[in-house]
Amino acid sequence: MSHAFPVRVYYEDTDLAGIVYYANYLKFIERARTEWVRGLGIDQTRLKAEDDVVFAVRRVVADYLAPALFDDELTVETCFVSHTGARIILDQRVLRGDAVLFTAEVTLVALTGTGRPTRLPANVRQLMENAAS
C-alpha cells in the first residue's frame, strides 16, 4: 500500500541558499503520515476520545540524498511495512519527479493520552491489514 501526498516548497521551508532546511523534511513526512492515517478511515481525534489512543514517533532513520529547492513540487510517498500489537512501521520517501531526495523508516507507537504504551485497537489493525492487501 502506498499513499502519495503533494508538497510545494515555500520560501519559509528553505535556508539562505534556497535549499530545504533538513528539519522540514520531518514536517513534510508528518503531514503525509497524517493524511495516510486519514485515508485509512481513522479519525485520530475520535481515536483519542473513544479509545484513549494516540500515535507517537518512536524512531526515525533518515537519509538525505539530494536537496529540494524553493518552489519545487514534491511528492511524499508513505508505504506501510508492518505492525505489531502496539507498533507501526512505515517507509517514507520525498521525491521530485522520479528523483528520490529523502528516505525515512518511521516507527510509530500507540500511547494513551497520558503517554503510557498501549495496544493498537483491533479495528485500527484491521484497517491497516485491509489496506496492505
Contacts in CASP RR format, 6 or more apart in sequence:
PFRMAT RR
TARGET T0000
AUTHOR 0000-0000-0000
METHOD contacts of the structure
MODEL  1
MSHAFPVRVYYEDTDLAGIVYYANYLKFIERARTEWVRGLGIDQTRLKAE
DDVVFAVRRVVADYLAPALFDDELTVETCFVSHTGARIILDQRVLRGDAV
LFTAEVTLVALTGTGRPTRLPANVRQLMENAAS
1 79 0 8 1.000
1 80 0 8 1.000
1 131 0 8 1.000
1 132 0 8 1.000
2 77 0 8 1.000
2 78 0 8 1.000
2 79 0 8 1.000
3 32 0 8 1.000
3 35 0 8 1.000
3 36 0 8 1.000
3 39 0 8 1.000
3 77 0 8 1.000
3 78 0 8 1.000
3 79 0 8 1.000
4 75 0 8 1.000
4 76 0 8 1.000
4 77 0 8 1.000
5 31 0 8 1.000
5 32 0 8 1.000
5 35 0 8 1.000
5 36 0 8 1.000
5 75 0 8 1.000
5 76 0 8 1.000
5 77 0 8 1.000
5 78 0 8 1.000
6 73 0 8 1.000
6 74 0 8 1.000
6 75 0 8 1.000
6 76 0 8 1.000
7 28 0 8 1.000
7 31 0 8 1.000
7 32 0 8 1.000
7 73 0 8 1.000
7 74 0 8 1.000
7 75 0 8 1.000
7 76 0 8 1.000
7 94 0 8 1.000
8 71 0 8 1.000
8 72 0 8 1.000
8 73 0 8 1.000
8 74 0 8 1.000
9 20 0 8 1.000
9 68 0 8 1.000
9 69 0 8 1.000
9 70 0 8 1.000
9 71 0 8 1.000
9 72 0 8 1.000
9 73 0 8 1.000
9 74 0 8 1.000
10 70 0 8 1.000
11 18 0 8 1.000
11 70 0 8 1.000
13 20 0 8 1.000
13 21 0 8 1.000
13 24 0 8 1.000
13 70 0 8 1.000
14 20 0 8 1.000
14 21 0 8 1.000
14 69 0 8 1.000
14 70 0 8 1.000
15 21 0 8 1.000
18 69 0 8 1.000
18 70 0 8 1.000
19 67 0 8 1.000
19 68 0 8 1.000
19 69 0 8 1.000
20 67 0 8 1.000
20 68 0 8 1.000
20 69 0 8 1.000
20 72 0 8 1.000
22 64 0 8 1.000
25 62 0 8 1.000
25 64 0 8 1.000
25 68 0 8 1.000
25 94 0 8 1.000
25 102 0 8 1.000
25 104 0 8 1.000
26 60 0 8 1.000
26 62 0 8 1.000
28 74 0 8 1.000
28 76 0 8 1.000
28 94 0 8 1.000
29 76 0 8 1.000
29 78 0 8 1.000
29 92 0 8 1.000
29 94 0 8 1.000
29 102 0 8 1.000
29 104 0 8 1.000
29 106 0 8 1.000
30 57 0 8 1.000
31 76 0 8 1.000
32 76 0 8 1.000
32 77 0 8 1.000
32 78 0 8 1.000
32 92 0 8 1.000
33 78 0 8 1.000
33 90 0 8 1.000
33 92 0 8 1.000
33 106 0 8 1.000
33 108 0 8 1.000
34 44 0 8 1.000
36 78 0 8 1.000
36 90 0 8 1.000
37 44 0 8 1.000
37 55 0 8 1.000
38 44 0 8 1.000
40 127 0 8 1.000
40 128 0 8 1.000
40 131 0 8 1.000
41 127 0 8 1.000
42 124 0 8 1.000
42 127 0 8 1.000
44 54 0 8 1.000
44 55 0 8 1.000
47 53 0 8 1.000
47 54 0 8 1.000
47 121 0 8 1.000
47 124 0 8 1.000
48 54 0 8 1.000
48 113 0 8 1.000
51 121 0 8 1.000
52 112 0 8 1.000
52 113 0 8 1.000
52 118 0 8 1.000
53 110 0 8 1.000
53 111 0 8 1.000
53 112 0 8 1.000
53 113 0 8 1.000
53 118 0 8 1.000
53 120 0 8 1.000
53 121 0 8 1.000
53 124 0 8 1.000
54 110 0 8 1.000
54 111 0 8 1.000
54 112 0 8 1.000
54 113 0 8 1.000
54 115 0 8 1.000
55 88 0 8 1.000
55 108 0 8 1.000
55 109 0 8 1.000
55 110 0 8 1.000
55 111 0 8 1.000
56 108 0 8 1.000
56 109 0 8 1.000
56 111 0 8 1.000
56 115 0 8 1.000
57 106 0 8 1.000
57 107 0 8 1.000
57 108 0 8 1.000
58 87 0 8 1.000
58 107 0 8 1.000
58 108 0 8 1.000
58 109 0 8 1.000
59 105 0 8 1.000
59 106 0 8 1.000
59 107 0 8 1.000
60 104 0 8 1.000
60 105 0 8 1.000
60 106 0 8 1.000
60 107 0 8 1.000
61 104 0 8 1.000
61 105 0 8 1.000
62 102 0 8 1.000
62 103 0 8 1.000
62 104 0 8 1.000
63 102 0 8 1.000
63 103 0 8 1.000
63 104 0 8 1.000
64 101 0 8 1.000
64 102 0 8 1.000
65 100 0 8 1.000
65 101 0 8 1.000
65 102 0 8 1.000
65 103 0 8 1.000
66 96 0 8 1.000
66 99 0 8 1.000
66 100 0 8 1.000
66 101 0 8 1.000
67 101 0 8 1.000
68 74 0 8 1.000
68 94 0 8 1.000
68 96 0 8 1.000
68 101 0 8 1.000
68 102 0 8 1.000
72 96 0 8 1.000
73 96 0 8 1.000
73 97 0 8 1.000
74 94 0 8 1.000
74 95 0 8 1.000
74 96 0 8 1.000
74 101 0 8 1.000
75 94 0 8 1.000
75 95 0 8 1.000
75 96 0 8 1.000
75 97 0 8 1.000
76 92 0 8 1.000
76 93 0 8 1.000
76 94 0 8 1.000
76 95 0 8 1.000
77 92 0 8 1.000
77 93 0 8 1.000
77 95 0 8 1.000
78 90 0 8 1.000
78 91 0 8 1.000
78 92 0 8 1.000
79 90 0 8 1.000
79 91 0 8 1.000
79 92 0 8 1.000
80 88 0 8 1.000
80 90 0 8 1.000
80 128 0 8 1.000
80 131 0 8 1.000
80 132 0 8 1.000
81 89 0 8 1.000
81 90 0 8 1.000
81 91 0 8 1.000
81 105 0 8 1.000
82 88 0 8 1.000
82 89 0 8 1.000
83 89 0 8 1.000
83 120 0 8 1.000
83 125 0 8 1.000
83 128 0 8 1.000
85 110 0 8 1.000
85 119 0 8 1.000
85 120 0 8 1.000
85 125 0 8 1.000
86 109 0 8 1.000
86 110 0 8 1.000
86 117 0 8 1.000
86 118 0 8 1.000
86 119 0 8 1.000
86 120 0 8 1.000
87 107 0 8 1.000
87 108 0 8 1.000
87 109 0 8 1.000
87 110 0 8 1.000
88 107 0 8 1.000
88 108 0 8 1.000
88 109 0 8 1.000
88 120 0 8 1.000
88 128 0 8 1.000
89 105 0 8 1.000
89 106 0 8 1.000
89 107 0 8 1.000
89 108 0 8 1.000
90 105 0 8 1.000
90 106 0 8 1.000
90 108 0 8 1.000
91 103 0 8 1.000
91 104 0 8 1.000
91 105 0 8 1.000
91 106 0 8 1.000
92 103 0 8 1.000
92 104 0 8 1.000
92 105 0 8 1.000
92 106 0 8 1.000
93 100 0 8 1.000
93 102 0 8 1.000
93 103 0 8 1.000
93 104 0 8 1.000
94 100 0 8 1.000
94 101 0 8 1.000
94 102 0 8 1.000
94 103 0 8 1.000
95 101 0 8 1.000
109 117 0 8 1.000
110 117 0 8 1.000
110 118 0 8 1.000
110 119 0 8 1.000
110 120 0 8 1.000
111 117 0 8 1.000
111 118 0 8 1.000
112 118 0 8 1.000
END
